[in-house]
Amino acid sequence: MKPGMVPPPPGEESQTVVLPPGWQSYLSPQGRRYYVNTATNETTWERPSSVPGIPASPGPHRSSLPPTVNGYHASGTPAHPPETAHMSLRKSAGDSQNLGSSSPSKKQSKENTITINCVTFPHPDTMPEQQLLKPTEWSYCDYFWADKKDPQGNGTVAGFELLLQKQLKGKQMQKEMSEFIRERIKIEEEYAKNLAKLSQNSLAAQEEGSLGEAWAQVKKSLADEAEVHLKFSAKLHSEVEKPLMNFRENFKKDMKKCDHHIADLRKQLASRYAAVEKARKALTERQRDLEMKTQQLEIKLSNKTEEDIKKARRKSTQAGDDLMRCVDLYNQAQSKWFEEMVTTTLELERLEVERVEMIRQHLCQYTQLRHETDMFNQSTVEPVDQLLRKVDPARDRELWVREHKTGNIRPVDMEI
């Protein structure tokens, strides 16, 4: 029996042409009549023929109704619901066949549709690929609607969960990058400290002349280089490490908000789906009761039986109305979930682009600071190079002799 549809009063169809055994007639919310085979779940817009050998429907009419989502049409017309309602890969015997399509068997239905996370999709092997929201981009909003098999087990992981894992991994990578820069800063600080200490060493301090001047400049260059590396470490902290950490904290807040929002919508969607299933079962029971009362009326006509039929018909109508309300609420929740999924995936995409761009910029800043450090280091040794080129052993000897001479060599007079 088709859920959500209140069948016409008994005898309405029989007044014209009797339907074949197992077929029933229903009206869609738009007022269009369609037919359902209760044994095979086959649906068709065309009246099934009672003559053997003639197919029930000449062919599919997939353009007659909008596609199904979560087992129900976007227009509010429920398609055949999934056999179970849990949030994982499930059987889909007649899950989301369009009312205008005819299916010769449940096997074909299973091959044509697949239901994941309460969302029904065409099977990729039998249906063309769905239209993308961003055809020219590898956007998150197009590729994370279905589930993916968990490589570590037999379960499945929701597509949105994969996006969250990607974002959490990015946050962790950003943290590790910050720790890496912090270690680099420690090395620079320690290096600068050791250079400054070495520059104060008194070894070879007694060297004189132009060589002594060059040696003194070598020691001074260490102090200058220590200052360069100390400034480099300070800039690494303020211009690279700190921005990375600050961005990570803001990124964490945005991630938490997206996670909770979509999780709440998924729970609401599952709850609405369960309500639809419950109402569908109630309608089935009411319809069964109405059919039984109708059969009793055909056997024995009495005022009591007629009253029971009227009462059963009212209950059946009420159950159908309840189901339609549940379907409407479900479709509203599904529509909201769809909109928020698109919005949130685009937001996650924006955050990822922003994260990558921010890290790229600060790594560029790191390399720029490193180039500047090399340039300043080079400037500290340039005076050493200049003095080394002026080292002159002859001049050093002359200066030393002038300062330390004891007297000139004179010829000794000899007596004969």
C-alpha positions, 0 to 999 in steps of 0.5 A, spaced: 500 500 500 502 506 498 504 510 504 501 517 505 495 516 500 488 516 502 485 511 497 478 513 493 472 510 497 470 503 495 467 502 488 469 508 485 474 504 480 470 498 480 464 503 477 468 503 470 474 498 469 476 493 474 483 493 476 487 487 475 489 483 482 494 486 486 493 493 483 490 499 487 489 506 485 491 512 488 491 520 488 497 524 488 497 531 492 496 534 485 490 530 484 493 525 478 491 518 479 496 513 479 497 505 480 501 501 485 502 493 485 502 492 492 505 485 491 511 488 487 511 495 489 511 497 482 508 504 480 505 507 474 501 513 471 498 508 466 492 504 468 494 497 468 491 492 463 487 486 466 489 482 459 494 477 460 501 479 456 500 486 456 505 490 460 502 494 466 506 501 463 508 502 456 515 505 459 518 510 465 516 517 465 521 520 470 520 527 468 513 527 471 515 528 478 521 531 481 526 526 484 526 523 491 530 525 497 530 520 503 525 516 500 520 522 499 518 526 493 520 534 494 513 535 492 510 532 498 508 525 495 512 520 498 515 514 494 516 507 497 520 508 503 526 504 505 525 498 509 529 500 515 530 507 518 537 507 521 543 512 519 547 507 514 547 503 508 541 499 507 536 495 502 532 499 498 527 495 495 523 500 492 526 505 496 525 511 491 522 510 485 519 515 481 511 514 481 512 515 474 517 509 473 515 502 472 519 497 475 518 489 473 521 487 480 524 489 486 531 486 484 531 492 479 529 497 484 535 495 488 540 496 482 537 502 481 537 506 487 541 506 494 539 509 500 545 512 505 543 516 511 536 516 509 538 520 503 536 516 496 540 516 490 540 513 483 545 508 483 551 510 479 552 504 475 545 505 472 543 513 473 547 519 470 551 523 475 547 528 478 548 535 476 553 539 480 552 545 484 559 548 482 560 544 475 567 547 474 570 546 481 572 541 486 567 544 491 565 540 498 558 542 496 558 537 491 562 531 493 560 529 500 552 527 500 553 520 501 557 515 506 564 512 505 566 505 507 570 506 513 577 503 511 578 500 518 572 497 519 565 494 516 561 501 517 560 507 514 562 514 515 558 520 513 560 525 508 560 531 512 564 527 517 569 526 512 569 534 511 570 535 519 575 530 519 579 534 514 578 540 518 580 537 524 586 534 521 588 541 518 587 544 525 592 539 528 597 540 522 597 548 524 598 546 531 604 542 529 607 547 524 606 552 530 610 547 534 615 547 529 616 554 528 617 555 536 623 549 536 626 554 530 625 560 535 629 556 541 634 554 536 635 561 534 635 564 541 640 559 543 645 560 537 644 567 538 646 566 546 652 562 544 655 567 539 654 573 544 658 568 549 663 566 544 664 574 542 667 575 549 672 570 549 679 573 550 683 567 546 688 570 542 686 577 544 694 579 544 694 579 537 697 585 534 698 589 528 693 589 522 692 581 523 690 583 530 685 588 528 682 583 523 681 578 529 678 583 533 673 584 528 672 577 527 670 577 534 665 583 534 662 580 528 660 574 532 656 579 537 653 583 531 651 576 528 648 574 535 644 580 535 641 579 528 639 572 530 636 574 536 632 579 532 630 574 527 627 569 533 623 575 535 620 576 529 619 569 528 615 569 534 611 575 533 610 574 525 609 567 524 608 563 530 603 567 534 598 568 528 598 561 527 596 560 534 591 565 534 588 563 527 587 556 530 583 558 536 578 562 531 578 556 527 576 551 532 570 555 534 568 556 527 569 548 527 565 547 533 559 551 531 559 547 524 559 541 527 553 542 532 549 545 527 549 539 522 549 534 527 542 537 530 539 537 523 541 530 522 538 528 528 531 532 526 531 529 520 532 522 523 526 523 527 522 526 522 523 520 518 521 515 524 515 519 524 513 518 517 515 511 518 510 510 524 504 514 520 505 510 514 504 503 518 498 506 522 495 508 515 497 501 513 493 498 519 487 503 518 487 501 510 487 494 512 481 495 517 477 498 512 478 493 507 476 488 512 470 492 513 468 493 506 469 485 505 464 484 511 459 489 507 459 485 501 458 478 505 452 481 509 449 488 509 447 491 516 446 498 519 452 496 524 457 494 518 455 500 514 457 504 521 463 500 522 465 502 515 464 509 515 468 509 522 473 505 519 473 510 513 474 516 517 480 513 521 483 511 515 482 518 512 485 521 519 491 516 518 492 519 511 492 526 513 497 524 519 501 521 514 501 527 510 503 532 515 509 528 517 511 527 510 510 535 510 514 536 516 519 531 514 520 535 507 521 541 511 526 538 515 530 535 509 529 542 505 532 545 511 538 540 512 539 541 504 540 548 505 544 548 511 549 542 508 550 546 502 551 553 506 556 549 511 560 545 506 561 552 503 563 555 509 568 549 511 571 550 504 572 557 505 575 556 512 580 551 509 582 556 503 583 561 508 587 556 513 591 554 507 592 561 504 594 564 511 599 559 512 602 560 505 603 567 507 606 566 514 611 561 511 613 566 505 614 571 511 618 566 514 622 565 508 623 573 507 625 573 514 630 568 513 633 572 507 634 578 511 637 574 516 642 572 511 643 579 508 644 581 515 649 576 517 653 577 510 653 585 512 657 582 519 662 579 516 664 584 510 668 588 515 672 582 517 673 581 509 676 588 508 680 588 514 683 581 512 685 584 505 689 589 508 693 584 513 700 586 511 706 582 514 711 587 512 707 592 515 706 588 521 713 587 522 715 594 521 710 597 526 712 591 531 719 593 530 718 600 531 715 599 538 719 594 541 726 595 538 732 595 542 737 599 538 740 598 531 746 594 529 753 597 528 759 595 526 765 593 531 771 596 531 777 591 531 784 593 533 790 590 529 
